Amino acid sequence: MAQMTEQEILAGIGKIVNEITGVPASEVTPEKNFVDDLDIDSLSMVEIAVAAQDEFGVEIPDDQLKHLKTVKDVINFIQS
Amino acid sequence: MSTDQVRVVVTGLGATTPLGGDVASTWSALLAGRSGVRDLTTDWVDSVPVKFAAVAAVDPTEVLPRPEARRLDRAEQFALVAAREAWKDSGIEKVDPERLGVVVGSGIGGITTILAAYDTFKERGWQRLSPYTVPMLMPNGAAGWIGIEVGARAGVHATVSACATGAESIGYAIEMIRSGRADVVVAGGTEAAIHPLNIGSFSAMRAMSLRNDEPERASRPWDKNRDGFVLGEGSGIVVLESEEHARARGAHVYAVAAGVGYSADAHHIAQPEPTGAGVMLAMRRALQDARLAPEDIRHVNAHATSTPAGDVVETIAIKEVVGGHPLVTSTKSMTGHLLGGAGGIESVFTVLALQERVVPATINVDDLDDGVEVDIVRRDPRELPGGRIAAINNSFGFGGHDVAVAFTSV
């Protein structure tokens, strides 16, 4: 798969977060912390991670997931 | 029992049923004698002998925001929709959370979640299971979600007694308020069991109507040609409140939740006890608990599910305990049988009958069965008298549970 741009990944994450939690995609910006800023609980984070794996074809192991605190962390993980 | 027992009143009603997505639309359909039973159009219908059911009139996923709906089992979705209506209807703006409780049960729980999740598990592995699978399948899930919604901290409970669940929940809620544990309790039942496994299993018991050519005529309690119950889905919820609490905030009071009677058949796991002894005991205890005389009871919303075994014996019990005078109806002729939701919606209907002074007719009773010696309301709704009157909602469940809830007019 061709390398996705940060903007494309951000749009994909915004769509997933909106689908799962109802938070508007426009609020899902790189600096946002999932727990503190977007009020997303740990169960929903699991759902988001599974959906992100499907969307971006990147496996996110549980021990990595807990380090992904912000939207930017997820973008970086997917790009790496 | 003390003579200054706390009186419990009904101050909020909510329902989502095969007849309508709320109380008002359901009630007007009942008075119009409309059936909520329809042909099933699902892809699995060929695998089961019954091709129809009383499907909810309004799909809860059309009402609930998508992120919320996806983490709720369908039974929880119905319960939350009905609870929100009841809560809004009660007009309660503020209540001490430690004085607020919930008692909402389901007969089967999140069975569609269990079955779908097992398919996901087998086909795609545990990693693909929703992290909400457990709270979706547990039978206390609806009570838990409603408790979070209203902020209930006095206790959140889920009684489970098959098709008596909704009535038992309301009984338990009455007792919660009387015993001083709460001032306000959200109570009722919910069910979402229209799934081929359930239809197949009930069919294996030979309990369901097979009137595939006339679905709307299939639920026909007390009719000679009844051949089984019709599966329905939905939820009915009431807000119960101590009279003191309700009066202090100037609430509209629909009726008094005057008392409850419980008994058990100790006879057969699924068949009704043939003399009606258990039903009589529950009704007598309800009268006692509500301090009502048999002649006070002017209406009975019967359990009558349209099965050959149960309908007539219930009327024998009604006649024995309260007499032949009450107006008796089975709203299941229109809603189908909501299992754990039945006692919830039927308590809502009983309360509305007392307030509106009218009893919906039982539809499809073309040829009244032998041995029915009570006054069954047929064809058209009938008026109830003015003044202070009382009514009973009967609910019975597999396991031999008998519950009678008594309400009085205000």
Interface residues (C-beta under 8 A of the other chain):
Chain A: N18 E19 I20 T21 G22 L43 S44 V46 E47 V50
Chain B: P65 R66 P67 E68 R70 Q127 R128 S130 P131 Y132
